[in-house]
Amino acid sequence: MPVARTRSVALVGVSGHVVEVEADVGHGIAGVSLIGMLDTALSEARDRVRSAIVNSRYAWPDARVTVSLFPASLPKRGSLFDLAIAVALLGAAGLVPRKEISSPIYLGELGLDGTVRPVRGVLPAVVAAAEAGASSVVVPMANAAEAALVPGVAVTPVLTLAELVESLRGGGQASMPVLADTSPPPAPPAGPPGCPAPDLSDIAGQAVARRALEVCAAGGHNLWMMGQPGTGKTMLAERLPTLLPRLDRDQALEVTAIHSVAGTLPPDRPMLAHPPFMAPHHTATVAAIVGGGSSVIRPGAVSLAHRGVLFLDEAPEFPARVLDSLRQPLESGQVTVARAAVTVTFPARFMLVLAANPCPCAQASTPESPCRCTPTQRRRYLARLSGPLLDRVDVKVGLTRSTRRELLADRQFIEPSEVVAERVLLARERTLARLRGTPWRCNAEVPSAALHGAFRPASAAMSPLYRCLDTGELSARGLDRVLRLSWTLADLTGKPAPEVPETTAALALWTGTE
């Protein structure tokens, strides 16, 4: 019998590559051979496919079956090839029309009873299929809404292998049902059902810290907060995403693709429209933070926080290797994980928020019960945050305990997240207007060459920074960070360029003296 061909997609990181699946039913001793640089999960597909076909009431060919996945040099991992292998094998056995199965892209894992189960990475796989010119994809029913996010591709959801086979036998591809509504459902409100969403108005007595959040949200800057337990560091970090603008469609697809590959995409939200918030525990490893894995390379927390916020609570408790691993993605906006067989690059453009206690005991210090940590212990504790890492943090804020009178007085100045987010959005629109024609979207992304070229402030505004540069208070990298901050402050106030008040305030935010 002639060879039957179908197509699927192999994922390498968040990039997809179309794979041609060929099946041949020939003469020889009965058996199944899978070839094409496969991992363990894919090698086990022969048993899943056989049971799925037999339990779907179709005859298993009593002959030598050879299945090849091309290109053979491309690593192929996971179980999303099951459906493509099964359809190609049925086509080679003459149970479905061979001409009708060669055009669509097939994605899905098969259960032993013939059910088509959901898989990770459907969104980037469908994007790769669309870029390769495919006009239709067949996906599990549970992944249909995610696949439908890609425009120009007809999505056919299936529940069982038998359902797909009967559609192909009944009228070919034209008779296969296509998902009618391709618009994603509205995003549900943040937080558990019945619980109010986090809001900046929940925090009283930390006016400087709330202002720092607004500045960071407007410019995409990194933040470091240090203060005693109970001063609101975690609450402030959790409310930073509420000040950020919603993701546009391209950003949302990019973020959703990363979470789809990682398997963290919520089942009720096929598209992530809001900036993500990641808060890994301080016991996380380097692989959990930057990505990795021995067989399948998965994105880490820095990539899952892409276009959002990465919050490290109790930052000095993280291992030094983990903290230092953040320096490269903070500069480049991406992280590259190299293994012997493959090298994968994940996007990692995130806002870093660090929170730390002033001493290792983490006890509230009061006049009646002062902290007993020695100055040496405190210095050793905070020294776990290396100078090069803190040099990449734009805004540094110290938080102190507020008295009852300060809390009551601050209540009249508190603004909800919605009001602050409007100012942030307006500042970002001013930034986009200034950066029109460039690949940068916020002030934190502007490179050093542009800061000292087209976007260099006037000499008078630079004077305070030159003095600190001469005395050693500012490094060259620190100067760039302060310049980016000054542009954000100018955008928030509506000025066309930073002046002395903006550069001075930016310097105070960078040094933590505001």
C-alpha positions in Angstrom: 0.0 0.0 0.0 1.2 3.6 -0.6 2.7 5.7 2.2 0.2 7.9 4.0 1.2 11.4 5.3 -0.1 13.7 8.0 1.5 16.7 9.7 2.0 17.8 13.3 4.2 20.3 15.1 7.4 19.8 17.2 7.9 22.4 19.9 11.4 23.6 20.8 10.9 26.1 23.6 8.1 28.3 22.5 8.9 27.9 18.8 7.1 25.3 16.7 8.4 23.4 13.7 6.1 21.5 11.3 6.8 17.8 11.2 5.7 15.4 8.5 4.4 12.0 9.8 4.7 9.2 7.3 3.2 5.7 7.8 3.9 2.6 5.8 2.1 -0.7 6.1 4.3 -3.2 4.3 5.2 -6.9 4.2 7.2 -8.6 6.9 6.9 -9.7 10.5 4.1 -7.8 12.3 5.3 -5.0 14.5 5.6 -1.2 14.8 8.7 0.9 14.3 8.9 4.6 15.2 11.8 6.5 13.9 12.9 10.2 13.9 14.8 11.2 17.0 12.1 10.5 19.6 12.0 10.8 23.3 10.6 8.2 25.7 7.0 9.7 25.7 6.9 9.6 21.9 8.4 6.1 21.7 5.6 4.9 23.9 3.1 6.2 21.3 3.1 2.9 19.5 1.2 1.3 22.5 -1.2 4.2 23.0 -2.0 4.4 19.3 -2.5 0.6 18.9 -4.9 0.5 21.9 -6.8 3.6 20.8 -7.4 2.2 17.3 -8.4 -1.2 18.5 -10.7 0.2 21.2 -12.3 2.5 18.6 -13.4 -0.7 16.7 -11.0 -0.4 13.8 -8.8 -3.3 12.6 -5.1 -3.1 13.4 -3.0 -4.1 10.3 -1.4 -7.5 10.6 1.7 -6.4 8.9 5.0 -4.5 9.4 4.1 -0.8 10.3 6.8 1.8 10.0 6.2 5.4 11.1 8.7 8.1 10.4 8.7 11.7 11.6 10.6 14.1 9.3 12.9 16.0 9.7 14.7 13.2 11.5 17.4 15.5 12.9 14.8 17.6 14.8 14.3 16.5 18.4 10.7 15.5 19.0 9.3 15.3 22.5 5.9 14.8 24.1 2.7 13.1 23.3 1.1 15.6 20.9 2.0 13.5 17.9 -0.3 10.6 18.8 -3.3 11.8 16.8 -1.1 12.5 13.7 0.5 9.0 13.9 -2.9 7.3 14.3 -4.5 9.1 11.3 -1.4 8.4 9.2 -1.4 4.7 10.1 -5.2 4.4 9.3 -4.6 6.2 6.0 -1.8 3.7 5.1 -4.1 0.8 6.0 -6.8 2.2 3.7 -9.3 3.0 6.5 -9.4 6.8 5.7 -8.8 8.6 2.4 -5.1 9.4 2.1 -5.7 12.6 0.1 -7.9 14.0 2.8 -5.6 13.6 5.7 -2.4 15.3 4.3 -3.5 18.9 4.6 -4.5 19.5 8.3 -2.2 19.7 11.2 -3.0 17.1 13.9 -2.3 17.8 17.6 -3.4 15.6 20.5 -2.6 12.8 22.8 -4.6 9.5 22.6 -6.1 7.7 25.5 -6.2 3.9 25.4 -10.0 4.1 24.9 -9.6 6.4 21.9 -10.3 9.7 23.6 -8.3 12.7 22.4 -6.7 14.3 25.4 -5.4 17.9 25.7 -1.7 18.7 25.4 0.6 21.6 26.3 1.8 24.1 23.8 -1.2 24.1 21.4 -1.1 27.9 20.9 2.6 28.1 19.7 2.0 24.9 17.7 -1.0 26.5 15.8 1.0 29.7 15.3 3.8 27.6 13.7 1.2 25.8 11.6 -0.2 29.1 10.4 3.3 30.4 9.5 3.9 27.2 7.5 0.8 27.9 5.4 -1.6 25.4 7.1 -5.3 26.4 6.8 -6.7 23.9 9.3 -5.8 22.2 12.5 -7.4 19.3 14.4 -7.0 19.6 18.2 -8.5 18.1 21.3 -11.8 19.7 22.4 -10.2 21.0 25.6 -7.6 23.0 23.6 -10.0 24.3 20.9 -10.5 27.8 22.5 -6.7 28.2 22.8 -6.1 27.1 19.2 -8.8 29.5 17.9 -6.8 32.5 19.1 -4.7 32.3 15.9 -6.5 34.1 13.0 -6.8 32.5 9.6 -6.7 28.9 10.7 -9.9 26.7 10.8 -10.0 24.8 14.1 -11.6 21.3 14.2 -12.1 20.1 17.8 -12.5 16.4 18.4 -13.4 14.3 21.5 -12.5 10.8 20.2 -10.5 9.2 17.4 -13.6 7.5 16.2 -15.4 10.8 15.7 -12.5 12.1 13.6 -12.2 9.0 11.5 -15.9 8.8 10.8 -15.8 12.5 9.7 -13.0 11.8 7.3 -14.7 8.7 5.9 -18.0 10.4 5.6 -17.0 13.3 3.5 -13.4 14.1 4.0 -12.0 17.4 5.3 -15.0 19.3 4.1 -17.3 17.4 6.5 -15.2 18.0 9.6 -16.8 20.3 12.1 -15.1 23.7 12.5 -15.2 25.8 15.7 -17.7 28.6 15.0 -16.9 31.1 17.7 -13.2 32.0 17.7 -13.5 35.0 20.0 -11.9 34.3 23.5 -14.2 34.7 26.4 -13.8 37.7 28.7 -11.2 37.4 31.3 -12.6 36.6 34.7 -11.8 38.9 37.6 -8.5 38.4 39.4 -8.5 36.5 42.6 -10.6 33.6 43.9 -14.4 33.7 43.3 -16.2 35.8 45.8 -13.0 37.6 47.0 -12.3 41.2 46.1 -9.4 41.8 43.7 -6.3 43.4 45.1 -6.4 47.2 45.0 -3.9 49.9 45.9 -6.5 51.5 48.2 -6.0 48.6 50.6 -2.6 50.1 51.7 -2.4 53.0 54.0 0.6 54.7 55.6 3.1 54.0 52.8 2.7 57.1 50.5 6.3 57.0 49.3 6.0 53.3 48.4 2.7 53.8 46.5 4.3 56.6 44.5 7.3 54.3 43.8 4.8 51.7 42.4 3.3 54.2 40.1 6.7 55.3 38.8 7.7 51.6 38.2 4.5 50.8 36.5 4.7 53.9 34.2 8.3 53.1 33.1 8.6 49.3 33.5 11.3 49.8 36.2 12.6 47.3 38.8 11.9 47.9 42.5 13.6 47.0 45.8 11.7 47.4 49.1 13.3 46.9 52.5 11.4 47.2 55.7 10.4 45.4 58.9 7.8 42.6 58.7 4.2 43.9 58.5 5.1 47.2 56.7 3.2 46.0 53.5 6.0 44.9 51.2 4.1 41.9 49.9 0.8 43.8 49.6 2.5 46.5 47.6 4.1 44.0 45.2 0.9 42.1 44.7 -0.9 45.3 43.6 1.7 46.4 41.1 0.1 44.4 38.3 -3.2 46.2 38.9 -1.5 49.4 37.8 -0.1 48.0 34.5 -1.9 48.4 31.2 -3.7 45.4 29.7 -1.6 43.4 27.2 -2.2 44.2 23.5 -3.1 41.2 21.3 0.5 40.5 20.2 1.8 40.6 23.8 -1.1 38.5 25.0 -0.4 35.8 22.4 3.3 35.8 23.4 2.5 35.5 27.1 -0.2 32.9 26.5 2.2 30.8 24.4 4.7 30.7 27.2 2.1 29.6 29.8 0.7 27.1 27.3 4.1 25.4 26.9 4.6 25.4 30.6 1.2 23.9 31.2 0.1 26.7 33.5 -2.6 28.2 31.3 -5.9 28.4 33.3 -8.6 26.2 31.7 -11.1 29.0 31.8 -8.8 31.5 30.2 -7.5 30.6 26.7 -5.8 34.0 26.5 -4.0 35.9 29.3 -5.0 39.6 28.8 -3.4 40.9 32.1 0.3 41.1 33.0 1.3 37.9 34.8 2.5 37.9 38.4 5.0 35.3 39.6 6.2 34.9 43.2 8.4 31.8 43.5 9.4 30.5 46.9 12.9 31.2 48.1 13.7 27.5 47.9 13.4 27.6 44.1 16.4 26.3 42.1 18.1 28.0 39.2 16.2 25.8 36.7 12.9 26.8 38.3 13.8 30.5 38.0 15.5 30.7 34.5 14.1 27.5 32.9 15.6 24.2 32.1 15.1 20.5 32.5 16.9 17.3 31.5 14.7 15.9 28.8 12.1 18.6 28.1 13.2 22.2 28.5 10.5 24.3 30.1 10.3 28.0 30.8 11.2 29.2 34.3 9.7 31.9 36.5 11.5 34.7 34.6 9.7 33.7 31.3 6.4 33.0 33.0 6.6 36.6 34.3 7.2 37.9 30.8 5.5 41.3 30.3 4.5 41.2 34.0 6.1 41.1 37.4 8.5 38.7 39.1 8.4 39.1 42.9 11.1 37.7 45.1 9.9 37.9 48.7 12.6 37.5 51.4 15.1 38.0 48.5 18.2 37.5 50.7 17.0 34.0 51.5 17.3 33.0 47.8 20.6 31.2 47.0 23.3 33.5 45.5 23.4 31.5 42.3 19.7 32.0 41.8 19.9 35.8 42.4 22.9 36.2 40.1 21.2 34.2 37.4 18.7 37.1 37.1 21.3 39.6 35.9 21.5 38.4 32.3 17.8 38.3 31.5 17.4 41.7 33.2 19.7 43.2 30.7 18.8 41.3 27.5 15.1 40.5 28.1 15.5 36.9 27.2 17.1 33.8 28.7 19.0 31.0 26.7 19.0 27.5 28.1 21.7 25.3 26.5 21.7 21.5 26.6 23.7 18.9 24.7 21.0 18.2 22.1 19.3 21.6 21.8 19.5 25.3 22.7 16.3 27.1 23.6 15.7 30.8 24.0 12.7 32.0 26.0 11.5 35.7 26.2 12.0 37.2 29.7 11.1 40.9 29.7 9.8 41.3 33.2 9.7 43.8 36.1 11.7 42.6 39.1 10.5 43.4 42.6 12.7 42.5 45.5 11.6 42.6 49.1 13.9 42.2 52.1 13.8 42.5 55.9 16.6 44.7 57.4 18.0 41.8 59.4 17.9 37.9 59.4 15.8 37.5 62.5 12.7 38.9 60.7 11.3 40.1 64.0 9.5 43.4 64.5 11.8 45.8 66.3 10.1 48.0 68.9 11.5 50.2 71.7 10.2 47.6 74.2 11.6 44.6 72.2 14.5 45.7 70.0 16.1 43.5 67.4 19.2 41.7 68.8 21.0 41.2 65.4 24.4 42.7 65.4 25.6 45.1 62.7 27.8 42.4 61.3 24.9 40.0 61.0 22.8 42.6 59.2 25.6 43.5 56.8 26.2 39.8 56.0 22.5 39.2 55.5 22.0 42.1 53.1 25.3 41.3 51.3 23.6 38.3 49.8 22.1 40.8 47.3 25.1 41.4 45.2 26.1 44.9 44.1 25.7 44.1 40.3 22.1 42.9 41.0 21.1 45.9 43.0 22.8 48.1 40.3 20.1 46.8 37.9 17.3 47.9 40.2 16.0 51.3 39.4 13.9 52.2 42.4 14.8 51.5 46.0 12.4 52.2 48.9 12.7 51.9 52.6 9.5 51.1 54.5 8.9 51.9 58.1 6.1 51.1 60.5 3.3 53.6 60.5 1.7 54.9 63.6 -2.1 54.9 64.2 -2.2 58.7 63.6 -0.3 58.3 60.3 -2.6 55.5 59.1 -5.7 57.6 59.8 -4.2 60.7 58.2 -3.2 58.9 55.1 -6.7 57.5 54.4 -7.8 60.7 52.8 -4.9 60.6 50.2 -5.3 57.0 49.2 -6.2 56.4 45.5 -7.6 53.2 44.1 -5.7 51.2 41.5 -8.1 52.4 38.7 -7.2 56.0 39.2 -3.5 55.4 39.4 -3.6 53.1 36.4 -5.2 55.9 34.3 -2.1 58.1 35.0 0.2 55.2 34.2 -1.6 54.6 30.9 -1.3 58.3 30.0 2.4 58.3 30.8 2.9 55.2 28.7 1.1 56.8 25.8 3.4 59.7 26.0 6.4 57.3 26.1 5.1 55.4 23.0 4.6 58.7 21.1 8.2 59.7 21.8 9.5 56.2 21.0 7.5 55.9 17.8 9.5 54.2 15.1 11.7 52.3 17.6 11.4 48.7 18.9 11.1 50.0 22.5 7.7 50.3 24.3 8.7 51.8 27.7 11.5 53.8 29.2 13.1 50.8 30.9 13.8 49.3 27.5 15.6 52.3 26.0 19.3 51.3 25.5 22.3 53.3 26.7 23.2 54.6 23.2 19.8 56.2 22.8 19.8 57.7 26.3 23.0 59.5 25.6 22.1 60.3 22.0 18.6 61.2 20.8 17.1 61.2 24.3 19.8 63.0 26.3 18.4 65.6 28.7 19.7 69.2 28.7 23.0 69.9 30.3 21.4 71.7 33.2 19.3 68.7 34.1 22.4 66.4 33.9 24.4 68.5 36.4 23.2 66.6 39.5 24.0 63.3 37.9 27.5 64.5 36.8 28.4 65.4 40.3 27.4 61.9 41.6 29.3 60.3 38.7 32.4 62.3 39.7 32.2 61.3 43.4 31.6 57.6 42.6 28.0 57.5 43.9 26.8 56.6 40.4 28.2 53.9 38.1 27.8 54.1 34.3 25.0 51.6 34.6 23.5 53.5 37.4 23.6 56.7 35.4 21.5 55.0 32.6 19.0 53.8 35.2 18.6 57.3 36.6 18.1 58.7 33.1 15.4 56.2 32.3 13.7 57.1 35.6 13.9 60.8 34.9 12.1 60.3 31.6 9.4 58.3 33.3 8.9 61.1 35.9 8.7 63.6 33.0 6.1 61.5 31.3 4.0 61.3 34.5 4.1 65.1 34.8 3.5 65.8 31.1 6.9 67.5 30.5 8.5 67.1 27.1 11.9 66.3 28.6 13.4 65.8 32.1 14.5 68.9 34.0 16.4 69.3 37.2 13.5 68.3 39.5 13.0 65.1 37.5 16.7 64.1 37.5 17.0 64.9 41.2 14.0 62.9 42.1 15.1 60.0 39.9 18.5 60.1 41.7 16.8 60.0 45.1 14.6 57.0 43.9 17.7 55.2 42.7 19.7 55.7 45.8 16.7 55.1 48.1 16.9 58.4 49.9 13.5 59.8 48.9 
